[in-house]
Amino acid sequence: MTEQTTLNTLPIGASGRVTAVNGDSRITRRILEMGIIPGVLVQLIKSAPFDDPIEVSVRGYSLAMRRSEAAAIEVTL
């Protein structure tokens, strides 16, 4: 059984497959341009001391983003 959640709620070390990137802002477009598109596998690597930003691994590279930005990314576990 698969569970649907958002990237910002994943525990450290967990992976998920992107199912949607919601929104139509500049930041949403930039996320898509950086390769976080539906179907790609992402892993939450670590979180900063006060929980923001987070570091994710996608397509072989690391990417830092705010939790508010990660909330727009839906993933399946």
N, CA, C and O of each residue as an XYZ file, in Angstrom:
308
protein
N       0.836     -1.180      0.000
C       0.000      0.000      0.000
C       0.885      1.249      0.000
O       1.859      1.312      0.749
N       0.562      2.221     -0.816
C       1.344      3.443     -0.882
C       0.667      4.543     -0.071
O      -0.558      4.620      0.021
N       1.500      5.378      0.503
C       1.003      6.477      1.324
C       1.366      7.796      0.668
O       2.516      7.998      0.278
N       0.407      8.691      0.542
C       0.607     10.004     -0.070
C       0.894     11.028      1.028
O       0.175     11.085      2.025
N       1.935     11.833      0.850
C       2.280     12.876      1.804
C       3.004     13.993      1.064
O       3.068     13.980     -0.166
N       3.545     14.950      1.792
C       4.325     16.013      1.161
C       5.783     15.889      1.597
O       6.086     15.300      2.634
N       6.665     16.444      0.802
C       8.098     16.316      1.041
C       8.504     16.881      2.398
O       9.404     16.342      3.042
N       7.869     17.940      2.837
C       8.251     18.555      4.109
C       7.935     17.698      5.329
O       8.450     17.972      6.412
N       7.098     16.663      5.185
C       6.745     15.816      6.322
C       7.526     14.503      6.373
O       7.347     13.721      7.307
N       8.378     14.250      5.397
C       9.172     13.025      5.406
C      10.166     13.037      6.565
O      10.731     14.085      6.879
N      10.384     11.907      7.194
C      11.432     11.844      8.217
C      12.817     11.814      7.546
O      12.936     11.434      6.381
N      13.833     12.206      8.268
C      15.196     12.214      7.731
C      15.569     10.801      7.298
O      15.358      9.837      8.033
N      16.124     10.695      6.101
C      16.535      9.413      5.540
C      15.476      8.729      4.689
O      15.778      7.772      3.976
N      14.244      9.208      4.757
C      13.152      8.589      3.993
C      13.164      9.070      2.544
O      13.596     10.182      2.241
N      12.679      8.205      1.665
C      12.583      8.523      0.245
C      11.135      8.471     -0.205
O      10.304      7.797      0.404
N      10.849      9.179     -1.262
C       9.524      9.153     -1.848
C       9.588      9.504     -3.321
O      10.542     10.133     -3.778
N       8.579      9.099     -4.053
C       8.496      9.409     -5.479
C       7.538     10.579     -5.661
O       6.408     10.548     -5.176
N       7.996     11.608     -6.361
C       7.190     12.809     -6.570
C       5.978     12.468     -7.428
O       6.104     11.840     -8.479
N       4.799     12.891     -6.965
C       3.579     12.672     -7.742
C       3.032     13.979     -8.300
O       2.337     13.978     -9.315
N       3.346     15.111     -7.634
C       2.858     16.415     -8.109
C       3.660     17.535     -7.465
O       4.159     17.406     -6.347
N       3.771     18.636     -8.196
C       4.334     19.870     -7.658
C       3.226     20.911     -7.800
O       2.880     21.311     -8.912
N       2.680     21.343     -6.679
C       1.526     22.241     -6.674
C       1.943     23.703     -6.653
O       2.991     24.057     -6.111
N       1.112     24.543     -7.246
C       1.349     25.976     -7.233
C       1.717     26.500     -8.608
O       1.988     25.733     -9.531
N       1.722     27.815     -8.727
C       2.081     28.429    -10.007
C       2.972     29.649     -9.805
O       2.973     30.572    -10.618
N       3.732     29.641     -8.709
C       4.622     30.752     -8.404
C       5.973     30.588     -9.109
O       6.248     29.560     -9.729
N       6.798     31.615     -9.000
C       8.160     31.556     -9.544
C       8.935     30.421     -8.908
O       9.687     29.718     -9.582
N       8.750     30.243     -7.604
C       9.488     29.204     -6.884
C       9.061     27.820     -7.355
O       9.901     26.932     -7.499
N       7.787     27.629     -7.593
C       7.308     26.338     -8.098
C       7.929     26.031     -9.450
O       8.366     24.906     -9.690
N       7.973     27.019    -10.334
C       8.608     26.811    -11.642
C      10.087     26.487    -11.488
O      10.617     25.644    -12.212
N      10.754     27.147    -10.554
C      12.180     26.902    -10.322
C      12.402     25.483     -9.804
O      13.362     24.824    -10.200
N      11.533     25.014     -8.933
C      11.634     23.640     -8.429
C      11.547     22.655     -9.587
O      12.329     21.706     -9.654
N      10.609     22.872    -10.494
C      10.468     22.001    -11.659
C      11.715     22.071    -12.540
O      12.169     21.047    -13.051
N      12.269     23.265    -12.721
C      13.473     23.428    -13.536
C      14.674     22.715    -12.926
O      15.579     22.296    -13.648
N      14.691     22.574    -11.609
C      15.808     21.897    -10.933
C      15.664     20.380    -10.978
O      16.500     19.671    -10.418
N      14.640     19.873    -11.622
C      14.513     18.435    -11.813
C      13.567     17.727    -10.875
O      13.443     16.504    -10.940
N      12.898     18.456    -10.008
C      11.913     17.816     -9.136
C      10.591     17.818     -9.882
O       9.788     18.745     -9.781
N      10.398     16.744    -10.635
C       9.209     16.599    -11.469
C       8.510     15.289    -11.113
O       9.130     14.403    -10.524
N       7.240     15.153    -11.458
C       6.541     13.891    -11.160
C       7.292     12.678    -11.703
O       7.742     12.662    -12.849
N       7.413     11.660    -10.842
C       8.071     10.417    -11.209
C       9.480     10.278    -10.668
O      10.007      9.167    -10.615
N      10.105     11.373    -10.263
C      11.488     11.315     -9.793
C      11.529     10.936     -8.307
O      10.626     11.280     -7.543
N      12.574     10.231     -7.916
C      12.757      9.799     -6.528
C      13.540     10.868     -5.761
O      14.578     11.331     -6.233
N      13.050     11.258     -4.588
C      13.738     12.229     -3.732
C      13.937     11.624     -2.346
O      13.134     10.812     -1.887
N      15.020     12.034     -1.688
C      15.299     11.559     -0.334
C      15.617     12.762      0.544
O      16.377     13.645      0.145
N      15.037     12.795      1.733
C      15.335     13.847      2.697
C      16.633     13.474      3.403
O      16.693     12.464      4.104
N      17.668     14.284      3.222
C      18.991     13.994      3.771
C      19.138     14.525      5.192
O      19.476     13.781      6.113
N      18.879     15.821      5.359
C      19.005     16.389      6.700
C      18.219     17.684      6.805
O      17.719     18.225      5.818
N      18.132     18.160      8.040
C      17.396     19.375      8.342
C      18.324     20.307      9.122
O      19.143     19.841      9.914
N      18.204     21.602      8.907
C      18.999     22.580      9.639
C      18.595     22.574     11.115
O      17.550     22.022     11.461
N      19.402     23.176     11.989
C      19.121     23.136     13.431
C      17.722     23.587     13.841
O      17.144     23.003     14.757
N      17.166     24.596     13.200
C      15.822     25.039     13.569
C      14.776     24.525     12.588
O      13.711     25.122     12.432
N      15.092     23.396     11.917
C      14.180     22.689     11.017
C      13.985     23.340      9.650
O      13.173     22.861      8.859
N      14.702     24.410      9.357
C      14.541     25.056      8.057
C      15.850     25.716      7.667
O      16.356     26.513      8.456
N      16.423     25.449      6.532
C      15.907     24.666      5.416
C      16.195     23.176      5.580
O      16.792     22.738      6.563
N      15.747     22.413      4.578
C      16.032     20.983      4.533
C      16.920     20.710      3.331
O      16.965     21.496      2.384
N      17.632     19.580      3.382
C      18.457     19.159      2.252
C      17.860     17.880      1.688
O      17.606     16.924      2.420
N      17.640     17.873      0.380
C      17.126     16.684     -0.288
C      18.097     16.238     -1.366
O      18.840     17.041     -1.929
N      18.075     14.961     -1.638
C      18.873     14.401     -2.727
C      17.926     14.050     -3.858
O      16.934     13.347     -3.663
N      18.247     14.552     -5.051
C      17.422     14.296     -6.224
C      18.326     14.192     -7.445
O      19.166     15.063     -7.672
N      18.161     13.150     -8.217
C      18.931     12.951     -9.450
C      20.438     13.037     -9.248
O      21.162     13.512    -10.123
N      20.909     12.574     -8.088
C      22.344     12.524     -7.838
C      22.971     13.803     -7.306
O      24.195     13.876     -7.198
N      22.187     14.804     -6.974
C      22.753     16.008     -6.372
C      21.917     16.425     -5.166
O      20.775     15.998     -4.996
N      22.522     17.275     -4.334
C      21.839     17.767     -3.136
C      21.250     19.135     -3.405
O      21.821     19.945     -4.136
N      20.101     19.377     -2.805
C      19.379     20.615     -3.003
C      18.812     21.058     -1.654
O      18.195     20.265     -0.943
N      19.025     22.335     -1.307
C      18.456     22.879     -0.084
C      17.204     23.667     -0.445
O      17.180     24.389     -1.442
N      16.171     23.524      0.370
C      14.936     24.282      0.150
C      14.225     24.513      1.472
O      14.437     23.792      2.448
N      13.390     25.516      1.484
C      12.591     25.799      2.674
C      11.496     24.753      2.829
O      11.033     24.177      1.845
N      11.091     24.514      4.049
C       9.997     23.566      4.285
C       8.708     24.052      3.637
O       7.902     23.237      3.188
N       8.499     25.356      3.581
C       7.289     25.893      2.942
C       7.285     25.568      1.444
O       6.223     25.335      0.867
N       8.450     25.551      0.820
C       8.544     25.168     -0.596
C       8.318     23.660     -0.753
O       7.648     23.217     -1.685
N       8.882     22.889      0.163
C       8.733     21.426      0.121
C       7.293     20.993      0.354
O       6.907     19.899     -0.058
N       6.490     21.831      1.009
C       5.090     21.501      1.267
C       4.278     21.441     -0.029
O       3.201     20.845     -0.053
N       4.776     22.045     -1.096
C       4.071     22.036     -2.378
C       4.373     20.781     -3.193
O       3.786     20.572     -4.254
N       5.287     19.946     -2.699
C       5.714     18.754     -3.438
C       5.074     17.516     -2.808
O       5.392     17.147     -1.678
N       4.175     16.885     -3.551
C       3.511     15.679     -3.089
C       4.353     14.470     -3.458
O       4.859     14.375     -4.576
N       4.504     13.539     -2.507
C       5.274     12.322     -2.744
C       4.490     11.092     -2.284
O       3.614     11.174     -1.423
N       4.830      9.960     -2.881
C       4.297      8.667     -2.482
C       5.408      7.882     -1.852
O       6.503      7.800     -2.407
N       5.147      7.297     -0.693
C       6.165      6.496      0.006
C       6.216      5.102     -0.544
O       7.011      4.284     -0.082
